[in-house]
Amino acid sequence: MSDKKVVRQRFRDAVFKRDKFTCRVCGKKRQEEELDSHHISDRSGMKNGGYVASNGITVCREECHMKVEQFHISGGAKWEEGLHPDDLYRMIGSSREQADADSEKL
């Protein structure tokens, strides 16, 4: 497995484990293949790609991922109520500052 794939897999595993394989948006427990580990802050804006649990949140692959992606898709202009990146960080007990610091250590 390439280094990049290992980093991605560790990120997914850590996020899913912390969130107990439960979507943090709708609260449904799912099988791993039905989930995504969403980067709260865009990977391109973080040192080492932001592949740290403090920058990730578990979401349903189909139903909820697009809801949390709206902020990124719109360039930060739109998001569903309660799903702004700051809200997502609060859901997991993290912050952008924490995610940046953790990503620096990768």
N, C-alpha and C positions, 0 to 999 in steps of 0.2 A: 504494500500500500504506500502511495506517495506521501511525502510529508504534509502536503496540503490536505489530502484526504484524512490523514490521521488527526490533524488539527480540527477539521470540520466535524469528524466523528466524536472527538472528545467534547467539543462544544455541544453538540446535540445530546450526547449522553448526560452531560452535567446539567443541562437545562431540563431535560425530561425527568431526570432523577429528582432534582430539586422540586419540580412542579408535580411530581407523582403521576406522570403521564396523564395529566388533566389540563384541558384547555383553560387558560386563565381568563378568557373572555366569556365563554358560555358555561364553564364549570363542568363540562362533560369529560369523564374519564374515557380514554380511547386507547386503541392498540397503537403501537409505535408507527406503523405504516399509515395511520390516519392523522398523524401529527406533523407539524413543522416547528422548528426552532427559529423563531423570528428575531432578527437583529433589531433591537429597539432604535439605536442610532445607526445610520448608514455605515457599512463597513469601510467605504472609501474615505470617510472622514475621521477614521480612527487609526492610530498606529497599530501595525501588525494585524489589521483587518477586524479588530473588535471581536474576535472569537473567544469571548469570555462569558461565563454564565451571568455575570453582572450586567451584560448587555443583551441577554437573550430572554425570551419568554415563550412558553409553549402555547401554541394555538392549533386549532383544527385546520387541517390542510385545506379543506374545501370551504367550510362555512365561515370561519373567522379570520383566516389569514388575510383575505382581501380587505377586511375591515381595518386591520392594523396597518396595512400597506398604504392606505389612502394618504397618510401624511407624506410618505416618501414619493408616491406617484404624483402628488400635486405640488411637489417642491416645498412642502411645509405650509401650503395655503389652506388645506382642508383636512379635517379629521372628524370621526364620529365622537360624539360627546362621551367623555370618560376614556377615550383611547388615544389621547395625545401622548407622545413619548414620555413626558413627565408623569402622566398617570400610569403608564406601563411600568416605569421604574418604581413608582410607589407600590404597585401590586406585588413586586418581587423584593421589596426592601432594598432597593439600590438607587443609584443616581447616575447621571451622565459623568459626573466627576469620578465616581467610584469605577465606572466602566472604563473611563480613560486611564485611570491609574492601573487597573488590572491589566488592560491591554498593553500598556507600556512594558509590563513584566514578561510578556510572551517571548 
